[in-house]
Amino acid sequence: MGKGIESEKPILAFNDYNIRHVLHNEEWWYVVLDVIVALTDSSNPSLYLNAMRCRDPEFNKGWVQIVSPLPTP
């Protein structure tokens, strides 16, 4: 994994859903699409996320600051 990234358990179970996550600079980071599926039971989390971003301009405007890509297992 990349610099500052370590993970002992790359999969977290939440209500029978698996959420990928990594420890980066002593903070846990989660895969957004996995969280969306776990919270909404969406069959298409990418479409759900795009719809959320279209409905909320402020959320969309700050998207780059909220979501930072990290390598995941």
DRENLUM-79022 format. One record per atom (N, C-alpha, C, O): residue number from 1; residue in one letter; x, y, z. Coordinates in pm, whole numbers. Layout:
<atoms>
{nr NUM | rest A | c1 X | c2 Y | c3 Z}
...
</atoms>
This chain:
<atoms>
{nr 1 | rest M | c1 84 | c2 -118 | c3 0}
{nr 1 | rest M | c1 0 | c2 0 | c3 0}
{nr 1 | rest M | c1 88 | c2 124 | c3 0}
{nr 1 | rest M | c1 209 | c2 115 | c3 18}
{nr 2 | rest G | c1 26 | c2 240 | c3 -21}
{nr 2 | rest G | c1 101 | c2 363 | c3 -33}
{nr 2 | rest G | c1 158 | c2 411 | c3 99}
{nr 2 | rest G | c1 132 | c2 354 | c3 205}
{nr 3 | rest K | c1 235 | c2 518 | c3 92}
{nr 3 | rest K | c1 300 | c2 575 | c3 209}
{nr 3 | rest K | c1 195 | c2 619 | c3 312}
{nr 3 | rest K | c1 98 | c2 686 | c3 278}
{nr 4 | rest G | c1 215 | c2 582 | c3 437}
{nr 4 | rest G | c1 125 | c2 621 | c3 544}
{nr 4 | rest G | c1 -2 | c2 538 | c3 551}
{nr 4 | rest G | c1 -90 | c2 566 | c3 632}
{nr 5 | rest I | c1 -12 | c2 436 | c3 468}
{nr 5 | rest I | c1 -133 | c2 354 | c3 465}
{nr 5 | rest I | c1 -101 | c2 217 | c3 519}
{nr 5 | rest I | c1 -9 | c2 150 | c3 472}
{nr 6 | rest E | c1 -178 | c2 175 | c3 618}
{nr 6 | rest E | c1 -162 | c2 41 | c3 674}
{nr 6 | rest E | c1 -301 | c2 -14 | c3 702}
{nr 6 | rest E | c1 -394 | c2 62 | c3 729}
{nr 7 | rest S | c1 -314 | c2 -142 | c3 697}
{nr 7 | rest S | c1 -444 | c2 -202 | c3 724}
{nr 7 | rest S | c1 -425 | c2 -343 | c3 774}
{nr 7 | rest S | c1 -356 | c2 -424 | c3 712}
{nr 8 | rest E | c1 -486 | c2 -374 | c3 887}
{nr 8 | rest E | c1 -482 | c2 -509 | c3 937}
{nr 8 | rest E | c1 -606 | c2 -585 | c3 895}
{nr 8 | rest E | c1 -598 | c2 -704 | c3 862}
{nr 9 | rest K | c1 -721 | c2 -519 | c3 895}
{nr 9 | rest K | c1 -847 | c2 -580 | c3 855}
{nr 9 | rest K | c1 -909 | c2 -493 | c3 747}
{nr 9 | rest K | c1 -975 | c2 -394 | c3 778}
{nr 10 | rest P | c1 -888 | c2 -526 | c3 620}
{nr 10 | rest P | c1 -937 | c2 -438 | c3 513}
{nr 10 | rest P | c1 -1088 | c2 -438 | c3 494}
{nr 10 | rest P | c1 -1141 | c2 -353 | c3 424}
{nr 11 | rest I | c1 -1159 | c2 -534 | c3 557}
{nr 11 | rest I | c1 -1304 | c2 -541 | c3 541}
{nr 11 | rest I | c1 -1370 | c2 -525 | c3 677}
{nr 11 | rest I | c1 -1332 | c2 -591 | c3 774}
{nr 12 | rest L | c1 -1470 | c2 -439 | c3 684}
{nr 12 | rest L | c1 -1548 | c2 -416 | c3 804}
{nr 12 | rest L | c1 -1690 | c2 -462 | c3 775}
{nr 12 | rest L | c1 -1746 | c2 -425 | c3 672}
{nr 13 | rest A | c1 -1749 | c2 -541 | c3 862}
{nr 13 | rest A | c1 -1887 | c2 -586 | c3 844}
{nr 13 | rest A | c1 -1982 | c2 -491 | c3 916}
{nr 13 | rest A | c1 -1962 | c2 -459 | c3 1033}
{nr 14 | rest F | c1 -2086 | c2 -447 | c3 846}
{nr 14 | rest F | c1 -2187 | c2 -359 | c3 903}
{nr 14 | rest F | c1 -2323 | c2 -406 | c3 852}
{nr 14 | rest F | c1 -2353 | c2 -394 | c3 733}
{nr 15 | rest N | c1 -2404 | c2 -460 | c3 941}
{nr 15 | rest N | c1 -2536 | c2 -512 | c3 902}
{nr 15 | rest N | c1 -2528 | c2 -603 | c3 780}
{nr 15 | rest N | c1 -2605 | c2 -588 | c3 685}
{nr 16 | rest D | c1 -2437 | c2 -697 | c3 783}
{nr 16 | rest D | c1 -2417 | c2 -796 | c3 676}
{nr 16 | rest D | c1 -2362 | c2 -738 | c3 547}
{nr 16 | rest D | c1 -2361 | c2 -806 | c3 444}
{nr 17 | rest Y | c1 -2316 | c2 -613 | c3 549}
{nr 17 | rest Y | c1 -2251 | c2 -553 | c3 432}
{nr 17 | rest Y | c1 -2103 | c2 -538 | c3 463}
{nr 17 | rest Y | c1 -2064 | c2 -511 | c3 577}
{nr 18 | rest N | c1 -2021 | c2 -556 | c3 362}
{nr 18 | rest N | c1 -1877 | c2 -538 | c3 380}
{nr 18 | rest N | c1 -1837 | c2 -398 | c3 337}
{nr 18 | rest N | c1 -1874 | c2 -352 | c3 229}
{nr 19 | rest I | c1 -1763 | c2 -330 | c3 423}
{nr 19 | rest I | c1 -1715 | c2 -195 | c3 394}
{nr 19 | rest I | c1 -1563 | c2 -198 | c3 396}
{nr 19 | rest I | c1 -1501 | c2 -225 | c3 499}
{nr 20 | rest R | c1 -1504 | c2 -170 | c3 281}
{nr 20 | rest R | c1 -1358 | c2 -165 | c3 273}
{nr 20 | rest R | c1 -1308 | c2 -39 | c3 343}
{nr 20 | rest R | c1 -1372 | c2 66 | c3 336}
{nr 21 | rest H | c1 -1194 | c2 -51 | c3 410}
{nr 21 | rest H | c1 -1137 | c2 63 | c3 480}
{nr 21 | rest H | c1 -987 | c2 44 | c3 497}
{nr 21 | rest H | c1 -937 | c2 -69 | c3 494}
{nr 22 | rest V | c1 -918 | c2 155 | c3 516}
{nr 22 | rest V | c1 -774 | c2 151 | c3 541}
{nr 22 | rest V | c1 -741 | c2 251 | c3 652}
{nr 22 | rest V | c1 -813 | c2 349 | c3 673}
{nr 23 | rest L | c1 -633 | c2 223 | c3 722}
{nr 23 | rest L | c1 -581 | c2 316 | c3 821}
{nr 23 | rest L | c1 -477 | c2 401 | c3 750}
{nr 23 | rest L | c1 -376 | c2 350 | c3 702}
{nr 24 | rest H | c1 -501 | c2 532 | c3 745}
{nr 24 | rest H | c1 -413 | c2 626 | c3 675}
{nr 24 | rest H | c1 -380 | c2 739 | c3 771}
{nr 24 | rest H | c1 -468 | c2 812 | c3 817}
{nr 25 | rest N | c1 -250 | c2 754 | c3 802}
{nr 25 | rest N | c1 -205 | c2 858 | c3 895}
{nr 25 | rest N | c1 -286 | c2 856 | c3 1026}
{nr 25 | rest N | c1 -330 | c2 960 | c3 1074}
{nr 26 | rest E | c1 -303 | c2 736 | c3 1080}
{nr 26 | rest E | c1 -372 | c2 715 | c3 1207}
{nr 26 | rest E | c1 -520 | c2 754 | c3 1205}
{nr 26 | rest E | c1 -578 | c2 782 | c3 1310}
{nr 27 | rest E | c1 -583 | c2 756 | c3 1085}
{nr 27 | rest E | c1 -726 | c2 780 | c3 1071}
{nr 27 | rest E | c1 -784 | c2 669 | c3 985}
{nr 27 | rest E | c1 -720 | c2 624 | c3 890}
{nr 28 | rest W | c1 -906 | c2 625 | c3 1017}
{nr 28 | rest W | c1 -973 | c2 526 | c3 934}
{nr 28 | rest W | c1 -1041 | c2 596 | c3 818}
{nr 28 | rest W | c1 -1111 | c2 696 | c3 838}
{nr 29 | rest W | c1 -1021 | c2 546 | c3 698}
{nr 29 | rest W | c1 -1083 | c2 596 | c3 576}
{nr 29 | rest W | c1 -1167 | c2 483 | c3 518}
{nr 29 | rest W | c1 -1124 | c2 367 | c3 515}
{nr 30 | rest Y | c1 -1288 | c2 515 | c3 470}
{nr 30 | rest Y | c1 -1382 | c2 415 | c3 423}
{nr 30 | rest Y | c1 -1416 | c2 436 | c3 276}
{nr 30 | rest Y | c1 -1407 | c2 548 | c3 225}
{nr 31 | rest V | c1 -1455 | c2 329 | c3 208}
{nr 31 | rest V | c1 -1496 | c2 337 | c3 67}
{nr 31 | rest V | c1 -1640 | c2 388 | c3 65}
{nr 31 | rest V | c1 -1731 | c2 321 | c3 114}
{nr 32 | rest V | c1 -1660 | c2 507 | c3 8}
{nr 32 | rest V | c1 -1789 | c2 574 | c3 9}
{nr 32 | rest V | c1 -1899 | c2 487 | c3 -52}
{nr 32 | rest V | c1 -2009 | c2 478 | c3 3}
{nr 33 | rest L | c1 -1871 | c2 424 | c3 -163}
{nr 33 | rest L | c1 -1974 | c2 342 | c3 -229}
{nr 33 | rest L | c1 -2015 | c2 224 | c3 -142}
{nr 33 | rest L | c1 -2132 | c2 185 | c3 -143}
{nr 34 | rest D | c1 -1923 | c2 167 | c3 -66}
{nr 34 | rest D | c1 -1957 | c2 58 | c3 26}
{nr 34 | rest D | c1 -2049 | c2 109 | c3 137}
{nr 34 | rest D | c1 -2143 | c2 40 | c3 176}
{nr 35 | rest V | c1 -2023 | c2 229 | c3 187}
{nr 35 | rest V | c1 -2105 | c2 288 | c3 293}
{nr 35 | rest V | c1 -2246 | c2 316 | c3 239}
{nr 35 | rest V | c1 -2344 | c2 291 | c3 308}
{nr 36 | rest I | c1 -2255 | c2 368 | c3 117}
{nr 36 | rest I | c1 -2386 | c2 395 | c3 56}
{nr 36 | rest I | c1 -2468 | c2 269 | c3 45}
{nr 36 | rest I | c1 -2587 | c2 269 | c3 77}
{nr 37 | rest V | c1 -2407 | c2 160 | c3 1}
{nr 37 | rest V | c1 -2480 | c2 33 | c3 -10}
{nr 37 | rest V | c1 -2528 | c2 -12 | c3 128}
{nr 37 | rest V | c1 -2642 | c2 -56 | c3 142}
{nr 38 | rest A | c1 -2442 | c2 -2 | c3 228}
{nr 38 | rest A | c1 -2478 | c2 -47 | c3 362}
{nr 38 | rest A | c1 -2592 | c2 36 | c3 422}
{nr 38 | rest A | c1 -2677 | c2 -18 | c3 493}
{nr 39 | rest L | c1 -2594 | c2 166 | c3 394}
{nr 39 | rest L | c1 -2695 | c2 252 | c3 454}
{nr 39 | rest L | c1 -2825 | c2 258 | c3 374}
{nr 39 | rest L | c1 -2931 | c2 282 | c3 432}
{nr 40 | rest T | c1 -2819 | c2 237 | c3 242}
{nr 40 | rest T | c1 -2937 | c2 255 | c3 159}
{nr 40 | rest T | c1 -2987 | c2 128 | c3 93}
{nr 40 | rest T | c1 -3100 | c2 123 | c3 44}
{nr 41 | rest D | c1 -2903 | c2 24 | c3 91}
{nr 41 | rest D | c1 -2935 | c2 -100 | c3 20}
{nr 41 | rest D | c1 -2953 | c2 -75 | c3 -129}
{nr 41 | rest D | c1 -3027 | c2 -147 | c3 -196}
{nr 42 | rest S | c1 -2886 | c2 25 | c3 -181}
{nr 42 | rest S | c1 -2894 | c2 60 | c3 -323}
{nr 42 | rest S | c1 -2829 | c2 -47 | c3 -409}
{nr 42 | rest S | c1 -2723 | c2 -100 | c3 -374}
{nr 43 | rest S | c1 -2891 | c2 -79 | c3 -520}
{nr 43 | rest S | c1 -2832 | c2 -175 | c3 -613}
{nr 43 | rest S | c1 -2733 | c2 -106 | c3 -707}
{nr 43 | rest S | c1 -2654 | c2 -173 | c3 -773}
{nr 44 | rest N | c1 -2736 | c2 28 | c3 -712}
{nr 44 | rest N | c1 -2644 | c2 104 | c3 -796}
{nr 44 | rest N | c1 -2591 | c2 223 | c3 -715}
{nr 44 | rest N | c1 -2641 | c2 335 | c3 -730}
{nr 45 | rest P | c1 -2491 | c2 200 | c3 -629}
{nr 45 | rest P | c1 -2444 | c2 308 | c3 -542}
{nr 45 | rest P | c1 -2383 | c2 426 | c3 -617}
{nr 45 | rest P | c1 -2390 | c2 539 | c3 -569}
{nr 46 | rest S | c1 -2323 | c2 403 | c3 -733}
{nr 46 | rest S | c1 -2266 | c2 514 | c3 -810}
{nr 46 | rest S | c1 -2376 | c2 608 | c3 -858}
{nr 46 | rest S | c1 -2361 | c2 730 | c3 -851}
{nr 47 | rest L | c1 -2486 | c2 553 | c3 -906}
{nr 47 | rest L | c1 -2599 | c2 634 | c3 -951}
{nr 47 | rest L | c1 -2661 | c2 708 | c3 -832}
{nr 47 | rest L | c1 -2697 | c2 825 | c3 -844}
{nr 48 | rest Y | c1 -2674 | c2 640 | c3 -720}
{nr 48 | rest Y | c1 -2728 | c2 702 | c3 -598}
{nr 48 | rest Y | c1 -2640 | c2 821 | c3 -557}
{nr 48 | rest Y | c1 -2692 | c2 928 | c3 -524}
{nr 49 | rest L | c1 -2510 | c2 801 | c3 -558}
{nr 49 | rest L | c1 -2417 | c2 907 | c3 -521}
{nr 49 | rest L | c1 -2426 | c2 1025 | c3 -619}
{nr 49 | rest L | c1 -2427 | c2 1140 | c3 -576}
{nr 50 | rest N | c1 -2431 | c2 997 | c3 -748}
{nr 50 | rest N | c1 -2444 | c2 1105 | c3 -847}
{nr 50 | rest N | c1 -2572 | c2 1184 | c3 -827}
{nr 50 | rest N | c1 -2573 | c2 1306 | c3 -840}
{nr 51 | rest A | c1 -2682 | c2 1114 | c3 -795}
{nr 51 | rest A | c1 -2809 | c2 1183 | c3 -770}
{nr 51 | rest A | c1 -2799 | c2 1272 | c3 -647}
{nr 51 | rest A | c1 -2851 | c2 1383 | c3 -646}
{nr 52 | rest M | c1 -2731 | c2 1223 | c3 -542}
{nr 52 | rest M | c1 -2710 | c2 1305 | c3 -421}
{nr 52 | rest M | c1 -2632 | c2 1431 | c3 -455}
{nr 52 | rest M | c1 -2665 | c2 1540 | c3 -408}
{nr 53 | rest R | c1 -2530 | c2 1416 | c3 -535}
{nr 53 | rest R | c1 -2446 | c2 1531 | c3 -570}
{nr 53 | rest R | c1 -2524 | c2 1632 | c3 -655}
{nr 53 | rest R | c1 -2502 | c2 1753 | c3 -642}
{nr 54 | rest C | c1 -2613 | c2 1584 | c3 -742}
{nr 54 | rest C | c1 -2694 | c2 1674 | c3 -826}
{nr 54 | rest C | c1 -2798 | c2 1749 | c3 -742}
{nr 54 | rest C | c1 -2826 | c2 1866 | c3 -769}
{nr 55 | rest R | c1 -2854 | c2 1684 | c3 -641}
{nr 55 | rest R | c1 -2958 | c2 1746 | c3 -558}
{nr 55 | rest R | c1 -2901 | c2 1846 | c3 -459}
{nr 55 | rest R | c1 -2973 | c2 1936 | c3 -415}
{nr 56 | rest D | c1 -2775 | c2 1833 | c3 -424}
{nr 56 | rest D | c1 -2718 | c2 1919 | c3 -321}
{nr 56 | rest D | c1 -2593 | c2 1989 | c3 -374}
{nr 56 | rest D | c1 -2483 | c2 1933 | c3 -367}
{nr 57 | rest P | c1 -2608 | c2 2111 | c3 -427}
{nr 57 | rest P | c1 -2493 | c2 2183 | c3 -485}
{nr 57 | rest P | c1 -2379 | c2 2207 | c3 -387}
{nr 57 | rest P | c1 -2262 | c2 2201 | c3 -426}
{nr 58 | rest E | c1 -2409 | c2 2233 | c3 -260}
{nr 58 | rest E | c1 -2304 | c2 2256 | c3 -161}
{nr 58 | rest E | c1 -2224 | c2 2128 | c3 -136}
{nr 58 | rest E | c1 -2101 | c2 2132 | c3 -125}
{nr 59 | rest F | c1 -2293 | c2 2016 | c3 -128}
{nr 59 | rest F | c1 -2227 | c2 1886 | c3 -112}
{nr 59 | rest F | c1 -2137 | c2 1859 | c3 -231}
{nr 59 | rest F | c1 -2023 | c2 1816 | c3 -215}
{nr 60 | rest N | c1 -2188 | c2 1885 | c3 -350}
{nr 60 | rest N | c1 -2111 | c2 1861 | c3 -472}
{nr 60 | rest N | c1 -1990 | c2 1954 | c3 -480}
{nr 60 | rest N | c1 -1882 | c2 1913 | c3 -523}
{nr 61 | rest K | c1 -2009 | c2 2081 | c3 -440}
{nr 61 | rest K | c1 -1901 | c2 2179 | c3 -447}
{nr 61 | rest K | c1 -1783 | c2 2137 | c3 -360}
{nr 61 | rest K | c1 -1667 | c2 2157 | c3 -399}
{nr 62 | rest G | c1 -1809 | c2 2079 | c3 -243}
{nr 62 | rest G | c1 -1703 | c2 2039 | c3 -153}
{nr 62 | rest G | c1 -1659 | c2 1895 | c3 -170}
{nr 62 | rest G | c1 -1583 | c2 1844 | c3 -88}
{nr 63 | rest W | c1 -1705 | c2 1829 | c3 -276}
{nr 63 | rest W | c1 -1679 | c2 1686 | c3 -293}
{nr 63 | rest W | c1 -1530 | c2 1653 | c3 -293}
{nr 63 | rest W | c1 -1490 | c2 1554 | c3 -233}
{nr 64 | rest V | c1 -1449 | c2 1732 | c3 -358}
{nr 64 | rest V | c1 -1306 | c2 1704 | c3 -368}
{nr 64 | rest V | c1 -1240 | c2 1711 | c3 -230}
{nr 64 | rest V | c1 -1146 | c2 1636 | c3 -203}
{nr 65 | rest Q | c1 -1288 | c2 1801 | c3 -144}
{nr 65 | rest Q | c1 -1232 | c2 1811 | c3 -10}
{nr 65 | rest Q | c1 -1281 | c2 1696 | c3 80}
{nr 65 | rest Q | c1 -1211 | c2 1657 | c3 173}
{nr 66 | rest I | c1 -1401 | c2 1643 | c3 52}
{nr 66 | rest I | c1 -1459 | c2 1536 | c3 134}
{nr 66 | rest I | c1 -1400 | c2 1400 | c3 99}
{nr 66 | rest I | c1 -1370 | c2 1320 | c3 187}
{nr 67 | rest V | c1 -1383 | c2 1376 | c3 -29}
{nr 67 | rest V | c1 -1344 | c2 1244 | c3 -76}
{nr 67 | rest V | c1 -1203 | c2 1249 | c3 -137}
{nr 67 | rest V | c1 -1179 | c2 1319 | c3 -236}
{nr 68 | rest S | c1 -1113 | c2 1175 | c3 -77}
{nr 68 | rest S | c1 -977 | c2 1165 | c3 -129}
{nr 68 | rest S | c1 -951 | c2 1019 | c3 -166}
{nr 68 | rest S | c1 -966 | c2 931 | c3 -81}
{nr 69 | rest P | c1 -912 | c2 993 | c3 -289}
{nr 69 | rest P | c1 -887 | c2 854 | c3 -327}
{nr 69 | rest P | c1 -763 | c2 796 | c3 -258}
{nr 69 | rest P | c1 -657 | c2 859 | c3 -256}
{nr 70 | rest L | c1 -779 | c2 678 | c3 -202}
{nr 70 | rest L | c1 -668 | c2 603 | c3 -144}
{nr 70 | rest L | c1 -675 | c2 461 | c3 -198}
{nr 70 | rest L | c1 -784 | c2 413 | c3 -230}
{nr 71 | rest P | c1 -563 | c2 394 | c3 -209}
{nr 71 | rest P | c1 -569 | c2 253 | c3 -253}
{nr 71 | rest P | c1 -639 | c2 167 | c3 -149}
{nr 71 | rest P | c1 -615 | c2 181 | c3 -29}
{nr 72 | rest T | c1 -725 | c2 79 | c3 -195}
{nr 72 | rest T | c1 -796 | c2 -12 | c3 -105}
{nr 72 | rest T | c1 -775 | c2 -155 | c3 -151}
{nr 72 | rest T | c1 -751 | c2 -181 | c3 -269}
{nr 73 | rest P | c1 -784 | c2 -247 | c3 -58}
{nr 73 | rest P | c1 -765 | c2 -388 | c3 -96}
{nr 73 | rest P | c1 -883 | c2 -442 | c3 -175}
{nr 73 | rest P | c1 -883 | c2 -559 | c3 -214}
</atoms>
